[in-house]
Amino acid sequence: MLESRGNWSTKAGFILAASGSAIGLGNIWKFPYITGDYGGGAFVLVYLICVAVIGLPLMISELIVGRRSQKNAVTAFEKLHRENSPWKIVGWLGVASGFIILSFYSVVAGWALAYIFKAIVGFSGTAEQITGQFGGLAGNASDSVMWHTLFMGMTIAIVIGGVKGGLERWSKILMPSLFIILFGLMTYGLFFTNGGMQAVSFLFKPDFSKLTSEAILSAMGHAFFTLSLGMGAMITYGSYLKTQEGILKDAIIISFLDTLIALMAGIAIFSLVFHYGMEPGQSVGLIFKTLPVLFAETGRWISVPFFILLTFAALTSAISILEVVVAYFIDEKHWSRKKATLLLGGIIYLVGILSAVGKWTVPFRGSDQGFLDIFDYISTNYMLPIGGFLTCLYVAYVVDEKIKQSEFGSSGALYMTLSILLRFVTPVAVFIVILNGLDLLPFVE
Ligand code: PHE
């Protein structure tokens, strides 16, 4: 039976769902931890530049492709070109990225879920004891697999619910709540700890001596990851849009909110890091170690809602990743939504076990690393940027000028700026950063 594809019920519903996709673990878990690992300000600056020069034009492009084609991320590339267009490969690359990203994303989200229960029990003891809980969880394969199972189950259940009932309804309630609690944490960090000022200078005072080619690559990769770009998520969400106007405005709002949330999380977390005299470079465990130390003092009324909302922020992102994958099979293979979601979600779940079992390591870039890090590194730093680079070329050079203008809603100066960015600036920037990250250019060591 052919099911209708579904639509967002309102424009605001779309913006919330798309922001829900963008805002997730990338902002609250990953941004602070990689900023800590790469030494702060200079990394943040490159990331912000990437959001503006690469992220925003690409977000507009993906929304244009999605809304115009009204198709999933694979078929969309054919629809705006021709049947059997080779550009379809870009869509497939996106589906592949979705598989990999969701597999490890669900493991981290599972940790957030586990922390809800730790928060209910309450954090107590010395700082070492509290931070040590993270190793106890991440290092315990059966626990991590169990939480990953639960989280993937929730993701699958929502995606089966479909566009309006599943994706949109949840985002509407959860995103605003997350904003409020994060704002509270940031205010607390800034004004009620001794680390506030140090956090601000760590994040915003660039020390360029810390900027390696790898930091630049990761900053760019993160811009893709956090804005959900380069794998067709915004194409897919755009394809459920009907209304004509306002793509530029939507893209600006989504990127702005996403960046704001990341910076708020950064300030909140680094205030605590400095207040308690911890090390900024704590890798994947950063938020799971620092926040509970504060929560031990503030109590459950703040820790429980925080981890609930973190889990939900992760959910609204996870569903968008799974949606990219299932939309293709619903549109093209005419699978029922239920069958597509269960089957594909199930496979992703199995791949995720590799990441959940932290002990399994393989040699990668000169050392033994777990699958979570490897999957994250390859998908964020290479697959998403390459997908984004190709999408950019596609929109700049393949899609008909008239289509772009009518979707963008004008042909004036703003449109010209976008055209120039898409043709010359964005793809070149992505290309250079990738080559530089592969050490093929002599720019920065
Ligand atoms: N943007 C999401 C986050 O920051 C992750 C994501 C990546 C979602 C790619 C969709 C596509 O958590």
Residues whose N, C-alpha, C, O or C-beta is under 5 A from the ligand:
A	BS01	LIG	S21 A22 I23 G24 L25 G26 N27 F225 T226 L227 S228 L229 A233 S317 S320 I321
